[in-house]
Amino acid sequence: MGAFFGKKFVMVSSLLTVSVLAACNNSSSDPVDSGDSNSDEPLNIQMFAGLYNELPEMDNAFWSEWQEQTNTELDIEWVPSGDLDTKMDLVLASGDLPEVLSSPNVRPPLVNAIKNGAFWELSDFLGDYSDYPNLKNNLAEDWQKYLSVDGELYGLPRSRSRMDIGIKIRKDWLDELDIPVPTTIDEYQDALKQIVEEDPADSNTLGLIGHGTIVADGTDAFAAAFGAMDPYFTDEDGLVPKQLTPMYTDMVEWFSELYDEGLLAQEFSVMKLTQAEELYKSGRAASYARSVWWDKEYEDAISRTQPDPEIVNLALEGPGGVSVNLATGVSGGYFISKKVPEEKVVKILDYLEHTASEEITDLAYYGIEGVHHEVVDGQKVLNEQGVHEINTTSKGAGVLAYAKWGKVESASGSKEYNDNKKQQVEHFDEIGTIDPMTGLHSDIWLTEWAKHVNEWETMVTRVIVGQVSIDEYKDYIDSINESPRMMEAFAELGDEYRIFNQ
C-alpha cells in the first residue's frame, strides 16, 4: 500500500484508524478520464479522511455504487473525528502524505504545510473551469477564497450548508416543566437551572454538555451572542481574533457562572465527542450543540428509553448578538500532495469534479432508491440500510454540490418533519454571523498564536472551573494583546481582512 499506510503511523487502540481498499467494476456511467489508453481502468486514490460514524465497509452497497459511478478504487484511511486534528498534525509534520488529504478546516499546521510546498497549487490545472462545470456552477459563492493561501488556490471544497450548528434543547422537557422556549441567554440559563433541579431524566440530569475547548461545536454560536464573532479592531485598525476580544472574555465569564451553578457538565474540558454524543442520545442532558440534521437521529435514540423526545434549536439574544454562527459553505477541503505526479493530479481533479455533480451529491445524501431509500410523499426517506450506510462519513470522499438544507434535513425524516425543521431554522441564514478570521492566514499570527494557544486553552478551563479569577484572565489576555509581535500580527490580519473582503 505504500509508505503512508504501511510504516510510521501504526495507531494505538484509541485511534481507530483503518485503511480500506475496495475494488469496483470497471464500467461507469461517467468515468474519470485517465488521459491514456487505460482510461476505463478504475483510478486508485489514497486518501486521509475523517470518520464520524461507524467504520464503513467499503464493499457495502453505498461505497460500491460510489466507486462504480466514479470509476475509482478508494484507499481511505478513516480517522475518528475526535483524533483527527492530532493525527493530521502528525502526518503533516512527517511529510509522509496521502495523495489526497481531506481536512474539515484549514488549521495553522495545514497552512504551514501549504506554505512549505506540501500540496499542489490548483489554479493552473483548473484554468477557466471550462473542463470543470460542476466546480464552476454547483459550489458556494466565492469558495476559492476560503481555500487559498497567499492568493493561490490549494484545495477543492468539502461543500456543506451555511446553516449548520444549532444549540439544541429538549423541548419536551421544557413543556413538561412549563418553561417557555428560551429566546435570550438569560432565559436559557434559567431554563437549564430549572431542568437540572427538576431532573426530568431521573438520573442527575445534565444541563449543557460539550467537548474540547468549552463546548466545541457550540462555542462559536455562544460567542456570537456575546459579539465575539463580529470584527473587532485595535485603534490602529488591526484585526483582533475572537479569542482575544473583550466579548470572548465576557463569554468565558458567563460559562464560569454556568459551571458554578452546575449547569455546564463538570467534565466538559476532558469529554470526548463520542462521550458527549452518547450522553445526549441516552437522554441524560438538556442541551448540546451539533449540526441541525442530527436532531432526528438523537430523538430516535432517546425514544428508546424516554417517550416522545423533541429537540429544538435556539437563537438566543445576548449582550452582543444572536447565538447563530454560519459556515461559509466550505467546510475545509481536499488537498493534493505535491508527491502526486501532474498526470495523476488531473485525474484526481476529474474525480473531484464528478463528485460535485448533482447525481453524486444525491447519492451521498440518499444512496440508491430501493436499497437505501424509498420515496414517500415526494421525498426520499432512508430505510434501515440507508441509515446504517448513509451518514456524515459517506459524504467525506468527494466535493458534493452545495445544498442549502444539507445540514438541516434529516435523510431519515419524513417530509413533514423536515419541513417543520426548515421552518424552525430558516431565519438562521439571515441572522447568523461568520467568523471574520475565516480565510485569513497571517504568518505572524500563525507563529505567535502557536506560542500561546495551549496555555490559553488551559487558562480558559481554569477560569471556568474557578481556579483562576476573571481579573487574572483579563490581565493574561492583555499581556498577549500588548506584546509588540502580537500587535504586528493584528496589523497584518487587518490588512488581510480588508483585502479579503474588498
N, C-alpha and C positions, 0 to 999 in steps of 0.2 A: 504493500500500500504506500510505500514511500516514507521518508523520514518524519514528516509531520505527524503521521498517525502511528508510527512504529517505534519511536525511540524515547525522546526526552520526557514526555509528559504522561506517564502511566498514572492514572488517577487513583487516589485512595477512595475508600468506600463512600466518604462524604461527598465526593464529586462523581456522581453517576454519569460519567462521560463515556459515551459509546459511539463507536464508528460503525456505520451500517452501509453495506453495499448491496444494492438491489438491481437486478437486471430487468430489462423491459423489452418489449417487442421492437423490432427494427422499423416497423411501419408507423406512420404518424399522419394525423390529419393536417399538420402544419409543421413539418420537420425543421429542426435547426439546420441552417445551411453551413456545412462544414467547409465549403470552398474547395473541395478536391474530389477525386474520383470515388472516394468512400463516403459521399455525402449522406448515404442512407444509414450509415453506422451510427448508433447512439453516441452522444457526446458524454464522456465521463467527466464529472466535475467534483473536485474535492472542496468541501465547504465546511465552515465553522458556523454554527447557529445555536440560538437559544432554545432550550427545552422548557415549555411552560405547562405541560401536561404529562401524562404517562409516556414513556419511551415508545415512539411509534414503530410498528413493524413495517419495514419499507417494502415488503411484498404484499401488504394488505390491498384491499380494493382501491382505496383512495390513492395511495402512493404509486401503485401500479398504473392507474389511469393517468396520473400526473406525468409520470415518466414516459408513458406511451405517447401522450399528446405532445409532449415537448421533445420527444426523441432523445432522452438523456438517461444516463445511469448516475444517480446521485450518491456520492460517497460522503455522507454527512456526519460530522462529529457533533452530536447533540449535547449541549452543556446545560445542566439545570440552571434556571434563571437566577436562583439565589447565589450561585457560584460564578455567574457569567463574567462579572467585572474582574474578579480575581484571576480566573483562568485566562481571560483575554489579555490582561496585563502581562501574564507570564509568556503567552505566545508572542505578543508584540515585542517584549524585551528580548526574547530568544532569537528573533529574526527567522525562525523556522515556521513560516506562514503557510496556511492553506492556500489553495488557488483563489477561493472567494471567502472573504470574511464578512459575515453578517453581524452588524452591530446595531442595537436598538437606540443608540445615541452616539454623539460624536464627543467623546470624553477626551481630556487632555492627553492621556497616553496614546490614543489613536491619532490625534492631531500631530503629536511629536513624531510618530512613525511616518505619517504622511509627509511631513516636512523633511524627514530624513531619507525620503525616496523609496519607502517600502511598497508603495502602491502606484498603479498606473494613473496618469492624468488622462482623462477620457475625452476631452473636447475634440481633439484631432480625429479620434475614431468616430465620434457621433456626427461631426460636421454640422450640416443644416437640418439634421434629423429626417431628411427625405427617405432614408432607409429605415427609420425608426418611428413610424407613425403613432404607435401606441405610447411611446415615451413622449412624443410631441403633444399628443391630444388627450391622453387619459389620466394625467397626473395632476397633483395640486399646483396651483399657480405659483410661479417663482420657485419651484422645488430645487432648482440648481443652486440657489443662494445658500441653502442650508447644508449642502454637501460640497461646498467649495472652501478651499483654504488658500489664502493669499491670492484670491481671484481666479484660481484654477479649479476645475471640476474633477473630483476624485471618486465620487460614488453615484450609484443609482438608488433611488429611494425605496425604503420599506413603506409603502403607502398605507396610511392609517387616517381615519377621520379626525378632523379638528376637535370635534366633541368626543371626549374620551373618558376622563376620570370623573367620577361622581362621589361625593361624600354621602354615603348611604346611611339610612337609619331604618329601624324596624317600625313601620307604620302600624302594624297590628298591635305592637306593644304600646305605641302612643295612643291608639284608640282604646285599648284595654284600660289604660290608666287615665283616660280623659285628658290627654295632653295634646294641645294643638301642634300641628306640624311646624317646627321652628322656622322662622324667617330671618332671624338675626343671630349673631354669635352669642349674645347673652341668653337668648331663648334656647339655643342649642345646649349651652352649658347647664341651664336649669333643667332641661328635659333629660339630659344624661344623669344628672343628680337624682332626679325622681325615679328614673328607671333603675338605677343601681340600688337605691334604697328599697324600692318595692320588689326587686328581684323576680321579675316575671319568668326567668328561666329556671327558677327554683334550684339554682346551683351557683350561687355567688356571681350573679350577672355582672359582666364587664361592661364598661361604657364604650370608650373609643379604643380600638386596637390598631396596630400597625407594625412596622418593622423597619430596621435601618435607622437613618438619621431622622429622629422624631417618628413620623408615621409614613415615611417613604412616599408612595404614590399620592397621598393626600396632603403632604406638606406644602406643596406649591399652591394647592387650592386654598388652604387656610391662609397662606402668605398673601394671596390675592385679596382676601378680606381685610387684611391689615395694610394694604397698599404697597407691599414689598415687591409686587410684580409690575409696578409702574416704573418707568425710567427715573432714576434718581441721580442728580448731577452735583458735583462739587461746585464751589464758587468759580472755579476755573474751567467749568464745562466738561470735567472728566466724568465718565460714567462709572458709578459705584455698583458692583454686583449685589444682588439681592441680599446675600448672606451678611453683608457688612453695612446694611442700611439701618437707620433707627426703627423703621417699620418692622423689619425682621426681628429686631431685638424685642419690640413690643409683643410680637407673636410668641417668641420664646418665653417671655414672662407669662403670657396667658397660658401656655402649655404647663408651666410650673404650677399655676393655680389648679389646672385640671388634675395634675398629678397629686398635688397636696390634698385635694378633695376626693381622691380615689376614683376619678373619672377617666383617667388615662391608664391603660394597662401598666402595671408596675414593672413588667418585664419588657417594655417597649424597645429598649435600646439593644437587647440581645435576641429579640424574637426574629425567627426566620419567616420568610414569606409563606412557606408551606404551613408553618405553625399558626400564623395569623389566619390564613385562609381556612384551616381546619377548625379553628375556634369559631369563626363566623358560620361556617357550614354546619356546625354541630349545634347552633342556636345558643351559644354562650354569650355573645356580645351584641350590643345595641347598634354600634356604628363602626364603619370600616370604609376605606376609600380605595376603589379599584375601577376599572372600566365599567361603564354602564351595562354593557352586554352580559356581564356576569350575573345580573340580578336573577334571571330565570333559573340558572343553574344553582345559585345559592338558595333560592326559595325551594326548589325541588329537593335539595339536600336537607334543608331544615325541616321540611314537611314530613320527613321520615320519623321525626321524634316530637314535633310540635305542630299543632293544627293551623292551617291557613296562614302561613307567614306571608307578609307583604313588605317589600323593600321600596323605598322612595329615595330619590337623590335630591340633595338640598342645594339651594342657592342662598347663602347666608350673608346678610348685610353686616359688614364690620366697620371699624373706625376708618378704614381707608379704601373700601371697595366691596366687591362681592366674591364669595368663595368659589369662583369658577375660573380655572385656568385652561386655556385651549392649547392643543397641539398645533403644529404648523401644517399638518397633512403629510409630514415627512418624519417618520419615526426611525431616525438613523438611516443606515443604508448598506448597500453591498459594495465592497471594495475588492478590487482585483489585484492580487500580489504582482509585484514587478518581476517575480521569477517566472511568471507565465509568459510564454512566447507570444509575440504580437499576433501571429496567426490564430492562436487559441483565444486570445483576448477578443477578437472579432466574433468567434463562435460563441463565447460566453455572453457577449453583448447581444447576439441574436437570440440566445435563450432568454435572457432577461427581458428583452423587447417582447418576446412572445408571452411571457408571464404577466405583462402589463395589459394584455388583451382582455376584453370583456369575457370571452369564453373561459380563459384560465382563471380569471378572478371569480367567476361564478362557480367554477369547480372548487376553488379554495374555500368558498363560503358554504357551499351546499352539497358538494360531491356529485354523485351520479343519481339521476332520478330512478326510483325503483330499487336502488341499492342503499343509498344514504338518505334520501328524502322522498316525500310524497308531496303533491301539490294539493293544498287544502284551501278553499276559498280564494284561489288565485295566488296563494303564497306558498313558497317552498318551506316545508317543515321537516326537520331532521327526525329520522326514526332512531331506534336504539343503536343500530350500527353506525348511523351518522353521528350521533352524539359521542360515540366512542372514538371515531376516526377523524371527525371534522372539528377542529378546535384552534386555539391560538397557534400551536405548533405547526398545524397543517398550512398555515399562512406564512411560514418562515423560510421558504425556499425560493421566493420569487417576488418581484416588484409589486404586482397587482395594480389594478386601476383604482383611482381614488373613489371612495364611496362615502358620501356624506354621513350615512347612518351606519357605517361599518362597525363602529364600536358601541352602537346603541341597540340595534336589532339583535334579538336572540334567534339563532337559527333553529332552536327547538321550540320557540314560542309561536302561538297562534297569531293570525293577522290581528285579531282584537287586542291581544296582549301587546304586540309591537306597536300598533297604532297608539295605544294608550301611553306606552313608554316614550314614543317620539313626541307626543303632545306634552308630556311631563318635562322634557328637557330641551325642546326645540329652541327656547329662548337662550340657552347656554351659548349658542353660536354668536349671539349678538352682544351678550353682556360679559363674556369671558375675556381674559387677558392672556397674552403670550409673553413669556419671559423675554425682556429686552436684550438679554445676553445671547439669545439663540442665534447661532451663525457667526458669532464673534470669536476670534482666536488670537488675541494679543499675545505675542511671545513673552512680553514682560509679565503679563498677568498669569500665564500658564506656569512660568518659572517661579514667581513669587507665591502664588496660591498653593503650589505644591509643597512649599515650606511650612505652610500653616494649616492645611486642611485637616490633618489628623488631629492636631491639638484643638482646632476649632470644634470638630465633631465631639471630642471629649468634653470640652467646655460647655457646649450646648446641653449635653446629657447631664453634666454636673449641676448646671443651673436648674434644670427641670426637676431633678431629684432632691434639690435643696442642699447640695454640698458646697455650692458657690452662690454668693448673693448676686442679684441682678446688677447692683452697682459695680461689683468686681467684674462682671461680664462686660458691662459697658466700658469700663476702663481698658479691658483687654481688647475690645473691638477698636477703641480709639487708638490704642498703641499700634495696631496693624494699619489702620487708615492713615495715620500721621507719619508713617515711615516714608522716607524720600522715594524709595524704589516703588512702593505701592502707589504713591501719588503719580509716579510716571506711568504705572500700569493703568490707572484710572484715565489719565490723559490719552493714552493710546487707545483704550476702549472707547472713549468719547469720539475720537476721530473715526474709528472703525464704524461705530454706530451711525454716525451721520452719513458716511459713505454707503453703508449697507441699506439705509432707509431713504436714500435720496430718490 
